[in-house]
Amino acid sequence: RVLFRSIEWDRDKFPYLATVRWQKKAPLTLTVQARDQRELALLEVDLKNGKTTTLLTEKSPTWVNLRQEVPRWLPSGDSFLWVSEKDDMPRLELRTAKGKIRRVLIGADIGYQSLLGIDKAGNEIIFTASKNPTESQVYRYEIANPFAEPEAITKEPGMHGAVFSRDHGV
């Protein structure tokens, strides 16, 4: 038997449904955006009644970029990765399941560009970054170690990237 349920959110304020994410051990989440594209919200869906809870919002006086690689839930389902541009530059954050920031994993100072993958255990991420906008380097970072520094995988000048399996394993 298939049940269809309407999902409720403030469609007047956020008419654009930008991203739908439903990973194992994680809630169904929606990223919705305002028409003027200066505000977005990450919503958690209650599957029993279709109601949503706001996990976080991003606002900008000019423009909020949509990042399709997030939210990315860790395999445990107790936290997720999020890209914020609160300091006018993208940074990768670790957030609790309810959206509260735990810590900034990759600061804007390294020139964060995009999340490429997470290992199956949720201990390590692979991402691209560069302070030089004409380059893209691949880095590894150990999430569980708050004192870890990003480790460069590629070092030669140029545009580097990587593609991982569908389950995002590294």
N, C-alpha and C positions, 0 to 999 in steps of 0.2 A: 504494500500500500504506500502510495506517495502522498505526502502532505505538502501543500504549498502555504507559506506564511508570508505575509507582507512584513517587510522590515521598516521600522519607523525611525525617522530622524527629521530634523528641521529642514525640509526640502526648500522652503522659502529662503532660508539663509544659506544653505549649501545645496544648490541644485545639481552640481556635478558630482557623479560617482566616479572617482579617479582610479581607485585600486580596491580589489577584493582579495583578501589573503585568508586561507584556511589551511593551516599546516597541522600535522599530527601533534597531538597533545597541546594544542593551542586553540584559543577561541577564534571564531569567525570574526575577522576585522574588516572594516571598510575605511577607506580614506575618502573623505568628501571635501569639496572645495566650493568657495563662494564664487559667484559669477565674476566679480572684479579680480579674482585670483590673488587677493591679498590676505586671505585667511583659509586655512584648511583644518580639518579635525580628523583625528583617528578615533574610530568608534568600535566598541566591542558589542557584538550582537548576542542577546539572550535568545537562544534557539527555542525556548519554551513559549515565549510570548511575542518575539519579534522586536522587542524594545531594545534601544541602544544606550550605552553608557559612553561618555566621552573619556578617552584615556589621555589625550593631550590635544593641544591646539598649537598651530604655528601662525604667526601674524607678521606682516611686513607693511610699511607704509607704501611700498612700491609693487612688490611681486613676491609670491611664495613659489619656489620651484617644486614641482612634483618629482619625487624620487621613487621610481618603480621598484627599486631593490629593497625597499623597506615598507612596512615593518618586516623584519626577518626574525622569526621566533627561534630561540635556542631549542635544541631537542628536548630539554626538560619541560618546556612550556611555562617556566616560571619567570622568564624575562625575554626581552626582545631587543634587537638593534634598531636604532632610529637615526636618521640624518637630520640634523638641525642646522639652520643658518642664523641662529640668534646673534652671532657676532659678525654678520654679513659675509661669512665664509663658511662653507660646509664643514661639519665635524661629525664624527660617528660616536653615538652615545649608547650606553647600556642602560636599559630601563626595566623596571619591575613589570610584572604582568598587569599591574593597574596603571602603568604609565609614568610612575615617578622615576626621576633620573637617579641612577645609582652612581654612575661616573662617566666622564668623557673618556672614551677609549683612544680615539685618534683625533687630536686637536687640529684646528685650522692651520697651525704653524707648519705642518708638514705638507699642506696642499692637498688634503683629501679630495679624491675624485669619485670613486665608486667602490661598492662592496662586490667582490667577485664570488666568494664562497665561504662556507663554514664547514669545518670537519664534522663527521657524524656524531662525535661526542660533544660538540659545542665548545671545545676548548681553544680552538684556533680559527682565525679568520685570514682570508687573503683579500687584499684590496689594492686599488691603484691610487697613486698620489704623486704629486710633483709640485715643487715651488715654481718651476718653470712651466708656463702655460703651453709651451710647444712640445712638452714631453709628458710621458706617462710611464711611471715605474711601478713594478709589482712588489708588494710587501707582504710579509707574514707578521701576525701579531698573536700573542698568547693571551686570551681573554682572562683566564683565571688568575694571572699574575699581575697585580696592580702596579708592580714596579717594572714590568716588561717595557722594552722599547721596540718600536717597529723594526723588523729586520728586512733589509732590502734583498729581494730575490734577483731582480734585474738591476744592472748598474751602468750599462752602456747607454749613451744618449739615444733618444728615440721614443717611439710610441710602443709600449709593451702592454700586453694583456694576457688573459688566460680564460679558458672555457672549461667548466667542470661538468660532471654528470648531472642529470636532472634532479637528483636528490641533494644537490649542492655539496656533496662530500668532497673533501680535498685530498 
